Amino acid sequence: MDSEQSRSRRPGRRRGATSASEPAPGAASASYRHLHNPFEPLRVLSEDEVAQIHEAALSILENDGMRVLLPEARGKYAAAGAAVDESTEIVRLDRSLIEAALKTAPASIAMSAPNPERNVVIGGRNVAVVPVSGPPNASDLDRGRRPGTLRDLHELLKLAQSFDVIHMLGPSIEPQDVPPPFRHLESTLAQLTLSDKVPFVYSRGRPQVEDCFAMIRRAHGLSQEAFQGAVYTYTNINTNSPRQLDIPMAQGILDFAAAGQLLIITPFTLAGAMAPITVVGALALAHAEALAGITLAQLVRPGAPVVYGGFTSNVDMKSGSPAFGTPEYVKASFGTGQLARHIGLPWRSSNATASNIADGQAVYESQMSLWGALLGGCNLLVHGAGWLEGGLCASYEKFIIDVEMLQMFAEIFKPLITNAEEIGLDAIAQVPPGGHFFSTAHTMQRYRSAFYTPLVSDWRNYGQWQEDGALTVTQRAHRVWRATLERFAPPLKDAAVVEALTAFVERRKAEGGAAPVS
Amino acid sequence: MDSEQSRSRRPGRRRGATSASEPAPGAASASYRHLHNPFEPLRVLSEDEVAQIHEAALSILENDGMRVLLPEARGKYAAAGAAVDESTEIVRLDRSLIEAALKTAPASIAMSAPNPERNVVIGGRNVAVVPVSGPPNASDLDRGRRPGTLRDLHELLKLAQSFDVIHMLGPSIEPQDVPPPFRHLESTLAQLTLSDKVPFVYSRGRPQVEDCFAMIRRAHGLSQEAFQGAVYTYTNINTNSPRQLDIPMAQGILDFAAAGQLLIITPFTLAGAMAPITVVGALALAHAEALAGITLAQLVRPGAPVVYGGFTSNVDMKSGSPAFGTPEYVKASFGTGQLARHIGLPWRSSNATASNIADGQAVYESQMSLWGALLGGCNLLVHGAGWLEGGLCASYEKFIIDVEMLQMFAEIFKPLITNAEEIGLDAIAQVPPGGHFFSTAHTMQRYRSAFYTPLVSDWRNYGQWQEDGALTVTQRAHRVWRATLERFAPPLKDAAVVEALTAFVERRKAEGGAAPVS
């Protein structure tokens, strides 16, 4: 076993030949733009058990129902034949309604980005990644932890634009220096000017959504009708578990479905708190809530693009603290993937951690989440880069570390080529026992691109690493995001479009913007 | 998406109700003593491609052969019909020899520990874990990085004994304050007195191996004959890639096979350096070398217990630095698992990283290694806890962080129970929309054991975490290993046995010990 260290006659490491302190030139690789997951999804449930959980969800919707706070949404359900109790606002859904909805929901969704090279397909074996979305706080090693600002939002969007393994945008931070009625305007303007990837729109009520849709139409140069013919943006709908759909979320379903824009329906079910304490119980409740939301979308517009969102984790039963990337989280992920495939919809998962800093816990919980999502067959990974504190903070350093892990997965997804040429029996015959392969033709032909070049990993030996300041990966990630922002150049945009969008935002701000609906 | 943070109405986190600074009482759980991996192994190769790599390996052994430095081993090969060139020391093996050897090698191996509760089965869906093995250096936050000592060896053995998710012992550190001729004596004495798990013996030449076998026989109270009838210890054999088997390693194969003790045959093939630059080329070379070692063991004693060892990674082609837990490493792991199953042998993998400290890089590379091993179907995980610097350092803090990850895997392996009782439709019906499940009978019956209790993760919110010193997971791991050592009580041992072992060591030291063979 000592052989693994001392006998292996490691090749000498040339001084200064490489350093992780500068971002690798290959960090943005076009080959990461369309990820295809080659692995058969892992299963934690038998087919019978999947059917049993699906049945349980149908019985929850039939017997217990969902409380739906928006009268317009209750009206849609009632018109389709659901039993609506207006005094309790409870909507009970017959299984035939759900089954009909599942027949019209598409299995795969093509998203159109401002730059067609950034178009994304959600479904099948495709994997699309969205950065951290929604935290009120930001943190980095220069400025510490603070309330998120518009500057943070701009910087995080620039980071999201800079790495090809991030496929769509998200509301990476809540800019608390922007008044709430203006945030959607600033956020949409920033997404449409700093990036050419698919933008996100919050469902915080119809007035905001209408503003954002108008801006996206302008960016693409589309009529209202043309806009509704393809999918240009997306939102996330969280049910208010257990069994409740609030007003802005219900409005979001109605408005996005009507416009043919993508809805992710994501119950946030913490086992032991807002959901049963068992993983299978939490999955049954989440499945019921997701089915209720998916059905509403299909009632509004049959064929409306919807993604089955899963966010089941557990709490610490001693303190009530939510936990993420736990063993229960991983099993819930695999099970959620199975339920999504059972109903034939694309599945959204997350890269989550409860850690308060970008340390080893953040990494092991996040990577557990990532394997749970990716081996579970996830199609859309939200919070892909930068999430900390159970979603209460967006960390710049964590963003870079997550990108490193995502790029590693992108490389793992690339198939091995196995043929005589690649195996290289000639090279093996040429190298004498105990020799090395550095100078064989087989090596020389391949050495530039044979292996993944890391973004932030440092593989130098202890002495070299120490001489260079003994930086942790978090400190090196700090250098990488700074260098990335310094190098950033926004994608080319039509000046007239930028001017029109800016004028729109100015006008709407002058008019008072649009307050969020609650 | 803000719903995932602010709308979820997280349960309040009670102040001080939990803290990760003390080790969880459940850290040593008997349920971790026998791990069963329920997942179908992942594949990166088709069956045809596996067969093609196996064929390539057979052709390497037939045409190019292995250089075998030990005359006695060449003699064994020659007697079985191999073509041996004594001038070059090259041994060429016909495929019929290999095929015959694979017929006698057992598919599963039962290991007998000093305490029968610590017996281990290696093979099938079982997973056994060994701690970090072999580094010359140790590090922890109190004492920094330094050459390993006997005290470090004792402490690391105590840690290995303390966690049930570590199943067998390893030479966790090279005690550099002990003269080389005495190290095997001190190491074996320590393993047999501080622990009741299966001990490790280095293959550093016959004289040392004979001492260690004598001590293990004494510990178990066995005759030489009885000792050879079951498997009480194990060693690791690294071929000297490419295509070379040195003297102590060859002697180890002869001696362990003759005694019926377990051999792990592990080529250490770094793609681009001591192996072809392609993953499939490195796998073909590793497979050939493993087959040569396995065959030698079976020639010595048909049925000798052998594990197929895999350690294929890649180097940084700019600097020559070895890298671990890379995308190529993960794919090589999945492929190695497939090759092991192709020949019907248990498979050994590793938990590896090139990081110089127990930071996020150490964690993401290690966890990549762990998923590569465990989803690849690994039976024996070496370097399971504590490895840093590509094996040049054993870190106490990393040990604890790895144990946390291993325990998480042990929990992920536990099947979900899916039935009406577990789903809990009654509980779901009882809790009103927007309510919580804390006080339902379904929760109350299960809350004590529903979820994994972490060893070192801190799930408290940012304010509580900061008030408690804002410790990183590495700093918390430091507290955990210290508390574990403070609490440590060695397993009960027969005083006469301990006295006899101590007397043996004293006598052999007085006689000069046994120098390693090279």
Interface residues (C-beta under 8 A of the other chain):
Chain A: M1 D2 S3 E4 Q5 S6 R7 S8 R9 R10 P11 G12 R13 R14 A17 T18 P38 F39 E40 L42 V44 L45 S46 E49 Q52 I53 A56 S59 I60 N63 D64 M66 R67 I90 S133 G134 P135 P136 R145 G170 P171 E174 F200 Y202 R204 T235 N236 I237 N238 N240 S241 P242 R243 Q244 D246 M249 T266 F268 L270 A271 G272 A273 M274 A275 P276 I277 T278 V279 V280 G281 A284 L285 F311 N314 V315 D316 M317 K318 S319 G320 S321 P322 A323 T326 P327 E328 V330 K331 G335 A354 S355 N356 I357 A358 D359 G360 Q361 A362 V363 Y364 E365 Q367 M368 W371 L375 V382 E389 G390 G391 L392 C393 I401 E404 M405 M408 F409 E411 I412 K414 P415 L416 I417 T418 N419 A420 E422 I423 G424 L425 A427 I428 A429 V431 P433 G434 G435 H436 F437 F438 T440 H442 T443 R446 Y447 R448 A450 F451 Y452 P454 V456 S457 D458 W459 R460 N461 Y462 W465 Q466 A470 T472 V473 T474
Chain B: M1 D2 S3 E4 Q5 S6 R7 S8 R9 R10 P11 G12 R13 R14 A17 T18 P38 F39 E40 L42 V44 L45 S46 E49 Q52 I53 A56 S59 I60 N63 D64 M66 R67 I90 S133 G134 P135 P136 R145 G170 P171 E174 F200 Y202 R204 T235 N236 I237 N238 N240 S241 P242 R243 Q244 D246 M249 T266 F268 L270 A271 G272 A273 M274 A275 P276 I277 T278 V279 V280 G281 A284 L285 F311 N314 V315 D316 M317 K318 S319 G320 S321 P322 A323 T326 P327 E328 V330 K331 G335 A354 S355 N356 I357 A358 D359 G360 Q361 A362 V363 Y364 E365 Q367 M368 W371 L375 V382 E389 G390 G391 L392 C393 I401 E404 M405 M408 F409 E411 I412 K414 P415 L416 I417 T418 N419 A420 E422 I423 G424 L425 A427 I428 A429 V431 P433 G434 G435 H436 F437 F438 T440 H442 T443 R446 Y447 R448 A450 F451 Y452 P454 V456 S457 D458 W459 R460 N461 Y462 W465 Q466 A470 T472 V473 T474
